[in-house]
Each structure stands twice: as structure tokens, then as C-alpha cells.
């Protein structure tokens, strides 16, 4: 579980954040561990960018953080997504091969940005 003593920006809202983790996991179609992994990353970003860090509503900030992480592909579970399993079965390809192709494509897109 999260140690909010190490996350002082989110400490006052810890109960609300913890209660929203399962909802965010369901909404973004990931495991709860993927959500829990992102919260300290978001906190570290806030510490590195104090002028851009939220002043009022850290829960809203975290929701937007999860939305952007999902869009960027960084909000992922350790287990491959069921969508990749279905695609791999349809293309007669292993899940590992599909993930490798996705990683190469993401690297190519980031290099072109």
C-alpha cells in the first residue's frame, strides 16, 4: 500500500485517494497496482515542477494524471492487456511478439515527436 508519510502533497486527501483507486482501475481498465504505481510518480513530478503542481485539488490532478498516463501508454498492468491477447490470437502471433511490436512503434512515434 502507499506510504502517505512519503507523499506529503497527497497526505490530507489520502482516504479519498485510496477509496478512488478501485474506481480509477475500473475506469481506465487496469489493475489497481498500476494505479498505485502512478501515485508516487505523480508526487515526484509535483516536487520537480512546483509551479505547475496543483494548489487546490490533488484528487482532480491525480485523475487527470491517470487519464494522460493511459493515453500515453504508461498506465499499464504487469499482465498483458486482454486486448493484446485477442489480437495475438487473431493474427496467430504470441502476446510477447505483440508487446514487442507495440514498444517499437511507441519508440518510433516518440522519436518523430
Secondary structure, 3 states (H helix, E strand, C coil): CCCCCCCCCCHHHHHHHHHHHHHHHHHCCCCHHHHHHHHHHHHHHHHHCCCCCCCCCHHHHHHHHHHHHHHHCCCCCCCCCHHHHHHHHHHCCCHHHHHHHHHHHHHHHHHHC
